[in-house]
Amino acid sequence: MLAPVVVALDGSPLSEQAIPRAVAMARRTGARLDLVHVVSPPYDPAGPHNVSPSDTQLDRELLNAARA
């Protein structure tokens, strides 16, 4: 079984340019194509030490931002 072709997209024009190439590669090889939307965490003016990766409130905010 082939590994999937994974493309991380951040909404920038440069990341969008990767899609046609990834589609072509997946078609040639018969691999699955996974598109992943990447969202940057919100800026914390107090510093990154105050933002816990396991913070459920932060998870909800990131999920809402990704849906928007």
C-alpha positions in Angstrom: 0.0 0.0 0.0 1.3 3.4 -0.9 1.6 6.2 1.6 -0.8 9.1 1.0 0.3 12.3 -0.6 -0.2 15.0 2.1 -0.4 18.7 1.3 -0.4 21.3 4.1 -2.3 24.4 3.0 -2.2 27.7 4.9 -4.4 29.7 2.5 -1.4 31.5 0.8 -1.1 31.6 -2.9 2.2 29.7 -2.7 0.6 26.8 -0.8 -2.2 26.6 -3.4 0.3 26.1 -6.1 1.2 22.7 -4.6 -2.3 21.3 -5.2 -2.0 20.6 -9.0 1.3 18.9 -8.5 0.1 16.8 -5.7 -3.0 15.8 -7.7 -0.8 14.7 -10.6 1.5 12.8 -8.3 -1.4 11.0 -6.6 -2.9 10.1 -9.9 0.3 8.7 -11.3 1.0 6.6 -8.3 -2.6 5.7 -7.3 -2.0 7.2 -3.9 -4.6 8.8 -1.7 -4.4 12.6 -1.6 -4.9 14.3 1.8 -5.3 18.1 2.0 -4.6 19.6 5.4 -5.5 23.1 6.3 -2.9 24.6 8.7 -3.9 27.3 11.2 -1.4 29.4 13.1 -2.1 29.6 16.8 -3.3 33.0 18.0 -0.6 35.5 19.0 0.0 35.7 22.8 1.6 39.1 23.7 2.6 37.7 27.1 4.7 35.0 25.4 4.3 31.4 24.3 4.9 30.1 27.8 1.3 31.1 28.7 -0.3 29.0 25.9 -0.5 25.3 26.7 -0.8 23.0 23.7 -3.4 21.0 25.7 -5.6 24.1 26.5 -9.1 23.1 25.4 -10.2 26.7 25.0 -7.3 27.3 22.6 -8.3 24.1 20.7 -11.9 25.4 20.4 -10.6 28.8 19.2 -8.4 27.2 16.6 -11.2 24.9 15.4 -13.5 27.9 15.1 -10.9 29.8 13.2 -10.3 26.9 10.8 -14.1 26.6 10.2 -14.3 30.3 9.4 
